[in-house]
Amino acid sequence: MNVSELIEKLKGCPQNARVVAPGYEDGFDDVLDTQDVFIKPNANVERWYEGLHDHLLHDESGAEKAVRLMTSRRYGDSD
């Protein structure tokens, strides 16, 4: 995906949504798509080896809507 394709995808997303990407270790992966998700912000502050925010399966108390960048290495992951 290039910048203009990503911009077009993001135009359809809530404009105030946080943008998140899978976290862990080092390096870069290509962005292939976007996905609307719910997260629990700052849920993993103490666990440095996990992403800062938890992925929630649905809207619940304390949830925040976010836009996930789907990367080439983790595109099929449900987390």
Residue frames relative to the residue before (quaternion, step in Angstrom):
aa qw qx qy qz dx dy dz
M 1.0000 0.0000 0.0000 0.0000 0.00 0.00 0.00
N 0.2211 -0.7654 0.5867 0.1449 3.56 -0.99 0.79
V 0.7508 -0.4210 0.2656 0.4342 3.58 -1.32 0.18
S 0.6796 0.4877 -0.3181 0.4462 3.63 0.82 -0.88
E 0.6313 0.5154 -0.3341 0.4734 3.62 1.06 -0.69
L 0.6513 0.5086 -0.3129 0.4682 3.60 0.98 -0.82
I 0.6247 0.5363 -0.3354 0.4579 3.59 0.98 -0.81
E 0.6521 0.5092 -0.3174 0.4634 3.60 0.91 -0.86
K 0.6400 0.5141 -0.3229 0.4710 3.61 0.96 -0.82
L 0.7097 0.4804 -0.2656 0.4416 3.57 0.86 -1.00
K 0.5414 0.6186 -0.4029 0.4024 3.60 1.16 -0.42
G 0.7054 0.4550 -0.2571 0.4789 3.60 1.12 -0.65
C 0.5890 0.5746 -0.3630 0.4373 3.59 1.28 -0.03
P 0.6211 -0.5020 0.4154 0.4356 3.60 -1.20 0.34
Q 0.4554 -0.7472 0.4206 0.2396 3.57 -0.62 1.12
N 0.7096 0.4131 -0.2661 0.5050 3.61 1.18 -0.36
A 0.4382 0.7074 -0.4543 0.3181 3.62 1.26 0.14
R 0.4903 -0.6202 0.5295 0.3075 3.54 -1.17 0.70
V 0.2697 -0.7361 0.5943 0.1794 3.60 -1.12 0.64
V 0.0315 -0.8121 0.5819 -0.0309 3.58 -0.73 1.10
A 0.1346 -0.7589 0.6314 0.0853 3.56 -1.30 0.42
P 0.6084 -0.5450 0.4045 0.4113 3.60 -1.10 0.53
G 0.1658 -0.8012 0.5691 0.0818 3.56 -0.92 0.86
Y 0.4371 0.6653 -0.5553 0.2407 3.53 -1.26 0.57
E 0.8708 0.0443 -0.0881 0.4817 3.47 -0.96 1.04
D 0.6877 -0.5081 0.3932 0.3381 3.58 -1.07 -0.77
G 0.6902 0.5089 -0.3423 0.3840 3.58 -1.28 0.14
F 0.4100 -0.7001 0.5419 0.2195 3.53 -1.37 -0.04
D 0.1346 -0.7455 0.6455 0.0966 3.55 -1.26 0.56
D 0.5612 -0.5868 0.4576 0.3623 3.58 -1.23 0.43
V 0.3664 -0.6770 0.5885 0.2469 3.55 -1.18 0.65
L 0.1612 -0.8223 0.5430 0.0534 3.59 -0.77 1.08
D 0.8058 -0.0215 0.0784 0.5866 3.56 1.09 -0.66
T 0.3246 -0.6947 0.5866 0.2605 3.55 -1.35 -0.10
Q 0.0974 -0.7776 0.6195 0.0446 3.56 -1.24 0.48
D 0.3745 -0.6879 0.5700 0.2482 3.58 -0.97 0.85
V 0.0345 0.8008 -0.5939 0.0698 3.58 -0.82 1.04
F 0.3409 -0.6671 0.6042 0.2713 3.51 -1.38 0.12
I 0.0825 -0.7963 0.5986 0.0254 3.56 -0.98 0.88
K 0.3139 -0.6608 0.6335 0.2522 3.53 -1.36 0.30
P 0.3358 -0.7914 0.4710 0.1976 3.59 -0.18 1.27
N 0.8781 0.0863 -0.0799 0.4639 3.53 -1.19 0.78
A 0.2990 0.7888 -0.4892 0.2215 3.59 1.10 0.63
N 0.7755 0.3336 -0.1614 0.5112 3.60 1.14 -0.55
V 0.1235 0.8345 -0.5267 0.1049 3.57 1.00 0.79
E 0.7238 0.4441 -0.2417 0.4695 3.60 0.96 -0.85
R 0.7054 0.4303 -0.2597 0.4999 3.61 1.17 -0.52
W 0.2398 -0.8305 0.4901 0.1120 3.57 0.13 1.34
Y 0.6682 0.5292 -0.2913 0.4342 3.59 1.14 -0.61
E 0.6700 0.4175 -0.3004 0.5353 3.60 1.27 0.01
G 0.6247 -0.5025 0.4173 0.4279 3.55 -1.24 0.26
L 0.6289 -0.5763 0.3758 0.3622 3.57 -1.11 0.67
H 0.7783 0.2864 -0.1357 0.5420 3.59 1.03 -0.81
D 0.3952 -0.7003 0.5407 0.2468 3.59 -1.10 0.70
H 0.4002 -0.6750 0.5670 0.2507 3.56 -1.17 0.70
L 0.1587 -0.7766 0.6050 0.0755 3.58 -0.86 1.00
L 0.4968 -0.6830 0.4545 0.2832 3.55 -1.06 0.72
H 0.8007 0.0209 -0.0023 0.5987 3.59 1.17 -0.47
D 0.6599 -0.4769 0.3923 0.4280 3.55 -1.32 0.14
E 0.1476 0.7721 -0.6046 0.1290 3.58 -0.77 1.03
S 0.7441 -0.3899 0.2796 0.4650 3.55 -1.26 0.10
G 0.8199 0.2084 -0.1832 0.5008 3.57 -0.81 1.01
A 0.4856 0.6754 -0.4288 0.3523 3.58 1.29 -0.01
E 0.1357 -0.7484 0.6432 0.0884 3.51 -1.25 0.58
K 0.3993 -0.6967 0.5364 0.2598 3.57 -0.93 0.85
A 0.0059 0.7966 -0.6024 0.0499 3.55 -0.96 0.91
V 0.3589 -0.6815 0.5877 0.2476 3.53 -1.34 0.23
R 0.2139 -0.7875 0.5707 0.0922 3.56 -0.64 1.16
L 0.3112 -0.7007 0.6086 0.2045 3.54 -1.02 0.85
M 0.2615 -0.7707 0.5661 0.1311 3.56 -0.61 1.17
T 0.1851 -0.8225 0.5336 0.0669 3.56 -0.59 1.17
S 0.6832 -0.5259 0.3326 0.3821 3.54 -1.23 0.52
R 0.7026 0.4675 -0.2796 0.4579 3.61 0.92 -0.76
R 0.8029 0.2670 -0.1164 0.5201 3.59 1.03 -0.73
Y 0.2458 0.8195 -0.4914 0.1629 3.59 1.20 0.41
G 0.7415 0.4224 -0.2321 0.4669 3.62 0.92 -0.83
D 0.4868 0.6811 -0.4329 0.3342 3.61 1.23 -0.14
S 0.3708 -0.7218 0.5393 0.2250 3.55 -1.08 0.70
D 0.5877 0.5666 -0.3776 0.4370 3.64 1.22 -0.22
